[in-house]
Each structure stands twice: as C-alpha cells, then as structure tokens.
Amino acid sequence: MDISKKQILLGFLIGITSTFIISFLTFINTNPGLSISEYFNIFLYGKLISPILSIALMGNLGLFFLFLKLNKDFISRGILIATVFVGIIIFFIKIFI
C-alpha cells in the first residue's frame, strides 16, 4: 500500500474516531450524572443518535481545515470521506429509524 492510501486511511480513521469522541463528549456535557451504560441506552434507543452525530461532524470540519493548513492533503481527504460516510449513515437513520 503506498503512502497516499495509508494517509487517506489514517484520515478516515481520525474522522470516524473524532466523530464518536465529540458525540460522546457532547452528550455527557448536556446530560451530566449519567453512567456510560445509561448513555449508550439513551444514545441508541432514545432517537438521539442522528442529532448528536450531526453536531459531532462539525469537529471534522475543523480537523479537515487543520490538516489542509498543515499541507496533509491526503489525510484531509480521508477526513472528508469519513464525514460523508457518517453523513450518509445519519441520512439513513433519519429515514428508516
């Protein structure tokens, strides 16, 4: 695997990971006092997954521009792919769930 594909994969993993970390922190800050198991139950079964993931995608925007500024174009491309991927998942969640 060449360097560009590795960097795109790295960017994709950064984008997916940051989305879920930001969504977790957003939920915890808006609902203090919940345990992690209560968090996951409300997150998955309380119809909050799509709005919280939508907010978390804003963090990917910041990461995208940060890596562009650092001239890491392939990593930025991976973050953009991850953002589109999560956006498609949000679209399907809103329609089918």
N, C-alpha and C positions, 0 to 999 in steps of 0.2 A: 504494500500500500504506500503510495507516495505521500509526500509531505502535505500537499493541499487537501487530500482526502482525510488525512489524520486531523488536520486543523478544522475542517468542516465538521467532522465527527465530534471533536472537542467542543466546538461552539454549540453544536446541537445538545450535547450533554450539559453544558453550562446553562443553556437556555431552559431546558427541562427542569434541571435542579433548582435554578433560581426561581422559576415559576412556583414550584411547590413550597420552597422555603418562604417566599414572600407571602403566599396564600396562607401558610400556617401562621406566620407572624401577624398577618392582618387579622385573622380570625381570633387568635389568642388576645391581641390587643383590644379587640372590640367586645370580647366575651371573657373577661378575667374570672378566674376562680374555677374554670373547668379542668377536669383531668384530661389526659391525652385520649383515653378511650371515649369519654363523652364528646370530645372534639371530633373524633372520627365518625361517631354515630350521627351527630348533628350535621357534619360536613357532607356525609354521603347520603343520609336519608332525609335530611331536612331541606332539600332543594336549594342549598346554598352553594353548591359546588360551582355552578356556572358564573354567578356574580363575583364570587371571590377569585376564581381563576381569571376572570376578565380584568379585575383590578391588578392582579399579580402580573399580568402581561405588560403593564406599564414599566415594571422593573426591567423587563427585557429590552424595552426601548432605550433606557439609559445605558444598559450594557452594550447594546448594538452600537450606539454612538461613541461610547468609550473605546471600544475595540477599533472602530473606524479611525478615531483620533490617534490611536497607537499604531496605526498602519497594519493592523492584523485583519486584513480583508477577508480571508478565508474563515477565520473564527467568527467574524461578524456575519458572514453568510450562513454559517451553521446556526447562529442565534436567531437569525431571521427565519430559517427553515423551522426551527423549534417553535417560534412564535406562531407561524402559520399553522403548524401541526396542532398546537394546543387550541388555536382559534377554530379549527375545523372540529375538534372534539367538543368545544363549547357549543358550536352550532348544532351538532347532532344531539347533545344533551338537551338543549332548549327545545328542539323539535320532538324528540322521541321520549323524553322522560318528563 
